């Protein structure tokens, strides 16, 4: 009788442990061998999914961390934007990992030249932010793993982050969903991709406001 195999999750604890590996070369090697092939799978699937929304063709961009010479990366991601060459100056979606959790987010980072306009549009349409699911989080800095629940900070917290986005050069806006390593490692590839699609669908009305 054939032995029943336990279903392997798409993500494993070893994937998240990559960010505990000492040394730039060793960690980059593990990222390239373990994580980036999975980002490749997600990239192909989700770029096609996003392109089907009809606001232009989206392209995947896997983080290469190429400018690093000393400090190993503390997180990594695949980003999606309607541009072939770069994504940082555009509002973009990201799927990625810290050592502690996985994230599926919509990001406006400091390279974006239209942060003031984006903040103003979001201020006028704050209901779009407040109507996101209760487990969605928000942050003003994509370089930090921490984020707050939108429903907990409420309209005052949102306005404070938007004011900062408008006036502070390095301010950012990151919104989406975090999954603990325990939850992320239980999902099969199909389950995970379905979750990414659902999260992006929830974020899409917000993306429409952001791009105006």
VOPAGU-2260 file (C-alpha; in pm, 1 decimal, decimal comma):
REM VOPAGU-2260
SITE   aa  ch    i         X         Y         Z
SITE  UNK   A    0       0,0       0,0       0,0
SITE  UNK   A    1     132,9     340,3     -99,9
SITE  UNK   A    2     239,2     554,9     190,7
SITE  UNK   A    3      31,8     871,0     229,6
SITE  UNK   A    4     248,8    1182,1     203,3
SITE  UNK   A    5     177,5    1474,7     430,1
SITE  UNK   A    6     102,6    1781,9     221,5
SITE  UNK   A    7     405,3    2007,5     214,9
SITE  UNK   A    8     329,8    2376,6     266,7
SITE  UNK   A    9     450,6    2615,7      -2,9
SITE  UNK   A   10     655,2    2802,4     262,2
SITE  UNK   A   11     862,1    2622,8     526,1
SITE  UNK   A   12    1020,2    2727,1     855,6
SITE  UNK   A   13    1359,5    2698,9     680,2
SITE  UNK   A   14    1252,3    2974,5     438,7
SITE  UNK   A   15    1195,7    3215,8     726,3
SITE  UNK   A   16    1515,1    3100,7     899,7
SITE  UNK   A   17    1716,0    3227,9     600,5
SITE  UNK   A   18    1708,1    3571,3     769,0
SITE  UNK   A   19    1897,3    3429,8    1069,3
SITE  UNK   A   20    2192,6    3311,2     858,5
SITE  UNK   A   21    2510,3    3505,8     939,1
SITE  UNK   A   22    2706,8    3687,0     671,3
SITE  UNK   A   23    2600,5    3859,1     349,3
SITE  UNK   A   24    2727,7    3588,7     110,2
SITE  UNK   A   25    2574,9    3298,7     302,8
SITE  UNK   A   26    2237,8    3467,9     342,8
SITE  UNK   A   27    2228,4    3581,5     -20,9
SITE  UNK   A   28    2313,0    3229,8    -134,6
SITE  UNK   A   29    2024,2    3088,0      71,9
SITE  UNK   A   30    1790,0    3358,5     -58,7
SITE  UNK   A   31    1884,8    3279,8    -418,4
SITE  UNK   A   32    1848,8    2903,6    -373,4
SITE  UNK   A   33    1549,0    2879,3    -140,6
SITE  UNK   A   34    1336,7    3193,7    -166,5
SITE  UNK   A   35    1382,5    3344,0    -510,0
SITE  UNK   A   36    1253,5    3035,8    -699,3
SITE  UNK   A   37     930,7    3067,5    -495,3
SITE  UNK   A   38     916,0    3439,5    -574,5
SITE  UNK   A   39     949,3    3334,8    -938,5
SITE  UNK   A   40     639,6    3113,9    -910,6
SITE  UNK   A   41     443,0    3389,5    -732,7
SITE  UNK   A   42     573,3    3651,8    -976,4
SITE  UNK   A   43     450,5    3475,4   -1286,5
SITE  UNK   A   44     109,2    3390,2   -1141,2
SITE  UNK   A   45      31,2    3724,4    -974,7
SITE  UNK   A   46     160,4    3942,5   -1261,8
SITE  UNK   A   47     -89,7    3765,7   -1490,1
SITE  UNK   A   48    -363,0    3804,3   -1227,6
SITE  UNK   A   49    -294,1    4179,4   -1183,4
SITE  UNK   A   50    -275,5    4238,5   -1559,1
SITE  UNK   A   51    -626,2    4093,2   -1587,7
SITE  UNK   A   52    -763,3    4385,6   -1379,8
SITE  UNK   A   53    -741,5    4600,5   -1691,1
SITE  UNK   A   54    -530,5    4892,7   -1562,8
SITE  UNK   A   55    -227,4    4795,2   -1770,2
SITE  UNK   A   56      18,2    4509,1   -1778,6
SITE  UNK   A   57     198,1    4432,6   -1451,5
SITE  UNK   A   58     551,7    4295,8   -1428,7
SITE  UNK   A   59     718,2    4107,0   -1141,4
SITE  UNK   A   60    1040,8    4242,2    -987,6
SITE  UNK   A   61    1228,1    4006,5    -754,5
SITE  UNK   A   62    1444,7    4195,0    -502,6
SITE  UNK   A   63    1810,4    4137,5    -589,7
SITE  UNK   A   64    1968,0    4328,9    -294,8
SITE  UNK   A   65    2248,7    4406,4    -540,1
SITE  UNK   A   66    2373,9    4724,2    -370,0
SITE  UNK   A   67    2453,2    4548,1     -45,2
SITE  UNK   A   68    2819,9    4505,7      36,5
SITE  UNK   A   69    2817,3    4436,0     412,1
SITE  UNK   A   70    2477,5    4401,3     582,3
SITE  UNK   A   71    2269,5    4097,6     482,5
SITE  UNK   A   72    1904,3    4172,5     395,3
SITE  UNK   A   73    1653,0    4139,5     680,4
SITE  UNK   A   74    1361,6    4084,7     442,6
SITE  UNK   A   75    1302,8    4005,3      76,4
SITE  UNK   A   76    1014,8    4028,8    -170,5
SITE  UNK   A   77     874,9    4018,8    -520,0
SITE  UNK   A   78     710,7    4346,8    -627,4
SITE  UNK   A   79     450,8    4412,1    -896,9
SITE  UNK   A   80     411,1    4733,0   -1095,3
SITE  UNK   A   81     292,2    4833,0   -1443,8
SITE  UNK   A   82     650,5    4903,4   -1554,6
SITE  UNK   A   83     914,0    4668,4   -1694,2
SITE  UNK   A   84    1223,6    4846,4   -1566,9
SITE  UNK   A   85    1155,2    4960,8   -1212,9
SITE  UNK   A   86     883,5    4978,9    -952,4
SITE  UNK   A   87    1008,0    5192,5    -660,8
SITE  UNK   A   88     881,9    5525,1    -797,5
SITE  UNK   A   89     535,5    5376,4    -857,4
SITE  UNK   A   90     264,9    5253,3    -618,6
SITE  UNK   A   91     321,1    4876,7    -620,9
SITE  UNK   A   92     217,0    4547,9    -466,4
SITE  UNK   A   93     463,8    4324,7    -281,8
SITE  UNK   A   94     468,4    3970,1    -150,1
SITE  UNK   A   95     759,2    3903,2      80,7
SITE  UNK   A   96     909,8    3768,1     401,4
SITE  UNK   A   97    1066,8    3889,9     720,9
SITE  UNK   A   98    1206,2    3629,8     961,4
SITE  UNK   A   99     890,7    3670,1    1172,2
SITE  UNK   A  100     612,0    3686,1     915,1
SITE  UNK   A  101     500,5    3702,2     554,4
SITE  UNK   A  102     347,5    4016,1     401,3
SITE  UNK   A  103     113,5    4093,8     110,8
SITE  UNK   A  104     105,6    4471,0      71,8
SITE  UNK   A  105      38,9    4777,7    -138,8
SITE  UNK   A  106     327,9    5022,1     -98,9
SITE  UNK   A  107     403,9    5386,5    -170,6
SITE  UNK   A  108     772,0    5429,0     -82,2
SITE  UNK   A  109    1000,2    5730,9     -55,0
SITE  UNK   A  110    1110,7    5724,5    -420,5
SITE  UNK   A  111     752,6    5805,0    -531,0
SITE  UNK   A  112     737,8    6162,3    -668,8
SITE  UNK   A  113     358,8    6196,5    -615,6
SITE  UNK   A  114     336,8    6133,7    -239,2
SITE  UNK   A  115     164,3    6466,9    -172,3
SITE  UNK   A  116    -102,1    6400,3    -436,4
SITE  UNK   A  117    -149,9    6044,1    -311,1
SITE  UNK   A  118    -193,1    6165,2      48,9
SITE  UNK   A  119    -452,7    6422,0     -62,2
SITE  UNK   A  120    -651,4    6167,4    -264,2
SITE  UNK   A  121    -647,5    5922,0      26,8
SITE  UNK   A  122    -757,9    6194,2     272,5
SITE  UNK   A  123   -1063,7    6259,0      55,8
SITE  UNK   A  124   -1135,0    5884,7      28,6
SITE  UNK   A  125   -1041,2    5760,7     376,3
SITE  UNK   A  126   -1355,9    5542,2     375,8
SITE  UNK   A  127   -1172,8    5312,8     128,4
SITE  UNK   A  128    -903,8    5255,2     392,9
SITE  UNK   A  129   -1151,0    5215,6     677,3
SITE  UNK   A  130   -1355,9    4958,5     484,2
SITE  UNK   A  131   -1060,6    4718,6     443,6
SITE  UNK   A  132   -1088,5    4385,8     633,4
SITE  UNK   A  133   -1025,4    4401,5    1008,8
SITE  UNK   A  134    -697,1    4211,9     994,1
SITE  UNK   A  135    -532,5    4459,4     752,1
SITE  UNK   A  136    -236,9    4658,8     879,7
SITE  UNK   A  137     -77,4    4994,8     799,4
SITE  UNK   A  138     272,5    5136,0     843,2
SITE  UNK   A  139     470,2    5446,6     751,0
SITE  UNK   A  140     799,7    5267,4     686,5
SITE  UNK   A  141     860,0    4964,7     463,6
SITE  UNK   A  142    1202,0    4908,1     625,1
SITE  UNK   A  143    1046,2    4806,2     957,8
SITE  UNK   A  144     858,5    4479,5    1016,5
SITE  UNK   A  145     605,6    4631,1    1259,1
SITE  UNK   A  146     264,3    4761,2    1150,3
SITE  UNK   A  147     -63,5    4857,7    1319,6
SITE  UNK   A  148    -416,1    4734,7    1257,2
SITE  UNK   A  149    -607,6    4997,3    1056,7
SITE  UNK   A  150    -926,4    4947,4    1257,1
SITE  UNK   A  151    -732,2    5010,5    1580,3
SITE  UNK   A  152    -566,2    5338,3    1478,8
SITE  UNK   A  153    -888,2    5463,5    1314,0
SITE  UNK   A  154    -933,5    5783,6    1117,3
SITE  UNK   A  155    -704,1    5990,6    1342,7
SITE  UNK   A  156    -414,7    5748,3    1298,5
SITE  UNK   A  157    -472,0    5735,2     923,5
SITE  UNK   A  158    -479,9    6115,8     894,0
SITE  UNK   A  159    -157,6    6139,9    1092,6
SITE  UNK   A  160      18,8    5894,0     856,5
SITE  UNK   A  161    -118,8    6077,9     550,5
SITE  UNK   A  162      -4,1    6416,9     683,7
SITE  UNK   A  163     342,8    6268,5     731,7
SITE  UNK   A  164     334,8    6122,8     378,4
SITE  UNK   A  165     255,4    6470,8     248,8
SITE  UNK   A  166     523,9    6659,7     439,1
SITE  UNK   A  167     814,0    6428,1     531,7
SITE  UNK   A  168    1057,3    6336,3     253,9
SITE  UNK   A  169    1130,3    5981,1     372,4
SITE  UNK   A  170     770,4    5903,5     477,7
SITE  UNK   A  171     600,1    5603,1     318,2
SITE  UNK   A  172     267,2    5421,9     324,4
SITE  UNK   A  173     240,1    5043,6     339,8
SITE  UNK   A  174     -97,9    4869,3     369,3
SITE  UNK   A  175    -195,5    4503,5     358,9
SITE  UNK   A  176    -189,3    4174,9     539,5
SITE  UNK   A  177      67,9    3999,2     758,7
SITE  UNK   A  178      73,9    3621,9     814,0
SITE  UNK   A  179     268,3    3469,2    1101,7
SITE  UNK   A  180     519,6    3199,5    1010,1
SITE  UNK   A  181     291,7    2944,0    1180,9
SITE  UNK   A  182      -0,5    3033,2     954,0
SITE  UNK   A  183     204,0    3085,9     636,4
SITE  UNK   A  184     368,5    2742,5     658,7
SITE  UNK   A  185      32,0    2560,3     670,8
SITE  UNK   A  186     -76,0    2677,8     323,6
SITE  UNK   A  187     -26,8    2478,7       5,2
SITE  UNK   A  188      89,7    2660,5    -308,0
SITE  UNK   A  189    -268,7    2685,8    -438,6
SITE  UNK   A  190    -406,7    2806,1    -105,4
SITE  UNK   A  191    -133,2    3065,6     -77,4
SITE  UNK   A  192    -182,7    3202,9    -430,0
SITE  UNK   A  193    -559,1    3222,5    -371,4
SITE  UNK   A  194    -492,5    3420,2     -51,7
SITE  UNK   A  195    -260,5    3660,7    -237,9
SITE  UNK   A  196    -526,3    3713,8    -506,2
SITE  UNK   A  197    -796,1    3778,9    -246,1
SITE  UNK   A  198    -574,9    4025,6     -57,6
SITE  UNK   A  199    -493,2    4212,9    -379,1
SITE  UNK   A  200    -862,5    4224,5    -470,2
SITE  UNK   A  201    -932,4    4379,7    -128,0
SITE  UNK   A  202    -653,6    4635,2    -185,9
SITE  UNK   A  203    -745,4    4719,6    -544,5
SITE  UNK   A  204   -1005,2    4995,0    -468,7
SITE  UNK   A  205    -729,2    5161,1    -265,0
SITE  UNK   A  206    -482,9    5123,5    -553,3
SITE  UNK   A  207    -735,7    5295,5    -782,6
SITE  UNK   A  208    -756,0    5593,7    -543,9
SITE  UNK   A  209    -376,2    5606,7    -509,3
SITE  UNK   A  210    -312,8    5613,5    -885,9
SITE  UNK   A  211    -598,6    5864,1    -928,9
